[in-house]
Amino acid sequence: MNPQTIKKLRRFREIKRGYYSFLFLVGLILISAIGELLVNNRALMVSYEGSWYFPTYSDFHPGSDFGLGYGYETDYRELQKVFKAAGTGDFVIMPLVPFDALENNSSTGIYKPEAPSAEREHYLGTDTTSRDILARLFYGTRIALLFSIAFMVWVYAIGITIGCAMGYFGGVFDLIFQRLIEIWSNIPFLYTVIIVFSVIPATFANSTRIAILLTVMVLFSWTGMTYYMRTETYKEKSRDYIAAARIIGASHSRIIFKHVLPNVMSTLVTFMPFTIVSAISAITALDFLGFGLPVPTPSLGELLKQGTANLRTAPWIVTSAFLTLVVLLTVVTFIGEAVRESFDPKKFTVYK
């Protein structure tokens, strides 16, 4: 590894606030990857008449598989109570939060917000349709992180490609793309989202609607990265080592991929956490306005919308969603500040 890179990574570890925030975020991502083992209405393990079942990641089991006498998917919380009452030695092991993000579970049969209750295992209460808030926060956070990471990857891919080409080739190519970017940047993003989602058929799958939303957001967000990349490429291509590479006959692709990009990426890395923050903020705002992730996908913005509409009768909704969003954005911001400080080129520059 490059000695300068090692210095930067060592400096990043010395910035404790950013380093521990990074560890926390990595742990959160790892936990969310196995989220079904922690938050789910399917059992982790079922022991029935000497046979073992692992329903979490397998096909659904009808109630008739466990002697419940119905053909739809087993209610494992009910099955757990049945086994305990029977005392036959059969048992069910449930996740820590035994509810799904889309599942309605009301104690009264009427869908309404219910306060947090450890006895009913709704640790943060339920929302306006009796769905467990902790489950929706967990999966909503996972979706926000995955969405923002995908957003960052595509924004960087497009921005770096076009920006590097503009800065390296310059001339007419650079001028044409500058004008195109200026025109594209003047198209209002919010109105475009509203128009697009007003014409998308409701029959489209949720995954398709999420992909369309991601595409629209990326198409209106890559221009800023392009200008950074263009400027950095202009600076690098004017240096002596680029001129030397041209003299010895290096091709354009070799100069770009072997010389320009490696020397530019250290600067662009500092923007990654802030790009993720902007993506999480944008998707939350769109969900709050009703133009984000399709219903009933769990999201932080949708919970904030519910919470503000029921602020007096169900304050636990907005409190949980708001604190989750604050913690998530604060952690990513701390990482961004630490990365920016540790990768600052002036910190490792020696002037003679």
C-alpha positions, 0 to 999 in steps of 0.5 A, a space after each residue: 500500500 502507498 505510504 501516503 495512504 497508510 499515513 491517511 488511514 492512520 490519521 483517520 484512526 486517530 480521529 476517534 469520533 469519526 473512527 468509532 462512528 465508522 465502526 458503528 456504521 459498519 456494525 449497523 450494516 452487518 446487523 442489517 444484512 442478517 436483519 431477518 434473524 433479529 426482526 421477523 415474524 418467522 421463527 428462527 427454529 421450530 422443533 416439532 415431533 422430533 423434526 427441526 425446521 428453520 423457517 426464516 430463510 426457507 419456504 413458508 410452512 402452512 399451519 398444517 405442518 405443525 398441527 394447527 389445521 389451516 393452510 396459510 402460513 404459520 403464525 409462529 407467535 401463536 404456535 409458540 403459545 400452543 407448544 408451551 400450553 401443550 407441554 410436549 417438549 416441542 418449542 419455537 425460538 423467535 427473533 428478538 422482535 417477533 414482528 414483520 415491518 408490514 404486519 398489522 398486529 392490534 390488541 383490540 382488533 382496531 388499527 390504531 397507534 398503541 404505546 410501547 409495551 414490553 409485555 406485547 413486545 412492541 418495544 417502540 409501540 405501533 403506528 397508525 395501522 398497528 405495525 411495529 415501529 421498531 421493525 419498520 425503523 430497522 428495515 427502513 434504515 436498511 433500505 435507506 442505507 442500501 439506497 444511499 450506497 447505490 445512489 453514491 456508486 452511480 453518481 460517482 460512476 457517471 460524474 467521474 466518467 464525464 468529468 474526467 473526460 471533460 478535464 482530460 480532453 478539454 476543447 470543444 468536448 468540454 465546452 459542449 458538455 458544460 453547456 449541456 450540464 448547465 441546461 440539465 441543472 436547470 430542470 426542477 428535480 422535485 417537479 420531475 419526481 412528481 410528474 414521473 410518479 404520477 404517471 407510473 402505473 400502480 401495477 408496477 412492482 415495488 422493486 421497479 418503482 424503487 429502481 425508477 426513483 433511484 434512477 431519477 435521483 441519480 440523473 439529477 445529482 451527478 452534475 456536481 461530482 462532474 465539476 469536481 472531477 473536471 477541475 481535478 483532472 485539469 490540474 493533474 494533466 498539466 503536471 510534469 509526470 503526465 507530460 513525461 508519460 505522453 513523451 514515452 508514448 503512453 495511451 490516453 487510457 493508460 494515462 487516465 487509469 494509471 496516473 490521473 484517477 489514482 491521484 484524484 480519487 483521494 480527494 473525491 473519497 472525502 465526498 463519499 460520506 456527504 453524498 450518502 448523507 444527501 441521499 438519505 436526507 433526500 429520500 426521507 424528504 420525498 417519503 415525507 412528501 409522499 413521492 418517495 418509496 412506494 407504499 407500504 415500504 418501511 421508511 423513515 420519512 413515512 414514519 415522520 409523516 405519521 408522527 407529525 400527523 399524530 403528534 399529540 395522540 402518539 408522540 412515540 412515532 415521531 420521537 422514534 423516527 426523528 432520533 433514528 434519523 438524527 443518529 444515522 445522519 450524525 454518524 455518517 457526518 462524523 465519518 465524513 469530517 474524519 475522512 476529509 481531515 485525514 485525506 486533506 492533501 495539505 496535511 501531508 504536503 512539504 513545501 521547500 
